[in-house]
Amino acid sequence: MSTVSGVLAFLLEIGVYVAAGWWGFTRRVHFGLRLVLAVCLVALFAVVWALFGAPSAAHPLHGATRAVLELCWFGAGAGAWAAVKGRKAVLWFCGAWLLSTVLELAFS
């Protein structure tokens, strides 16, 4: 993986965490529940990525299962961005994700 691809992939991962937490915090419930929801969503995403998606994952996925994980992972991030910031944010996020994927395939 090239340095640019790795940095972009890391920034996209952070973007998923930010979007998930932001989405949880913007729900129309009591402040305490919003805070708990935001923290729990970020923690859930972190656990899933640590187990299956990270380069040092406990149970790394490959091939088609890796593709499904990434589609679900980044798709959820895109959905969260759509909910909190709208269509323009989703287009930027998906464009960056596509670029990252192309770079990863080109340099792997």
N, C-alpha and C positions, 0 to 999 in steps of 0.2 A: 504494500500500500504506500503510495507516495505521501510525502509530508502534507501537501495541500489537501489531499483526499482525507487523510487522518484528522487534520484540524477541522475540516468542514464536517466530517462525520461526528466529531466530538461536539461541535457547536450545535448541530442538529439534535443530538441527544439532549443537550442542555435545553434546547428549545422545546423539546417534548415535555421535559420536567416543568419548565416555566409555564407552558400552556396548560398542562394538567392542573398545576397548583392554582393558577390564575382562574381557570374555569371553576374549580371547587370553591375558591374564595368569592366568586361573584354570584353564587346562588342566593336566592331570596329566602334565607333562613337566619336564625339568630347568629350573632357574631361568633359565638363560641363554636357553633356547629360548622360555620363556614371555615373557621380556622382548622378544626379537626378534619373536615373533609379535604381541605387543601393539603394538609400534611400527610394524611393517609393515602391520597392519590399519588403524591410524589413518592412516598415510601413503597407503594405497590409497584409503580413503574420501575423504581430502583431495584427492587427484589427480582422482578421478572428479567430485567436487563442483566443483572449480576449473575443470575442463574443460567441464562440461555444466550444472551446477545453480546456481552462484553468480550473483548479479546482474551481475557483470562477467566471466562465463565466457568462455573462449576460443571455445567453440562452443555457445552457448546453445540449449537445446531449447525448443520451443513446442508447444502443443496436446497431441495424444495422446502424442507421444514424451516430453514433459515429464511428463505424468501417469504414464507407465510408469517413468520415472526416479525420480520421487518415491515411487511404490509400492514399487519395489525398494529404494531408499535407506532410507526410513523403515520399511519392512517388515523389512529386515535389522536396523535398530536395535531394533525391537520384538522380534525374535527373540533378539537378544543380551540385551536386558533380561529376557526370559523365562528365558533360560538362567542368568543370574547372580542375579536377584532375584525371579523368580516372577511369578505372574499379576497381583498387585496393581500391580506396577511397569508391566507391559504395559498395563493398563487406564488408568493415569494418563498414560502416554506417548501411547497412541492417542487418548485424550480430548483431550489438549493438541494433538495433530496435527490432529484433526478441527476443533477450535476455530480453530486457525491457518488451516486451509484455508478454512473458512467466512468468517473475517474477511478473508482475502485476496480471495476471490471477491466479497464484499460491497463492498470498497473499491477494486476495480480497474476 
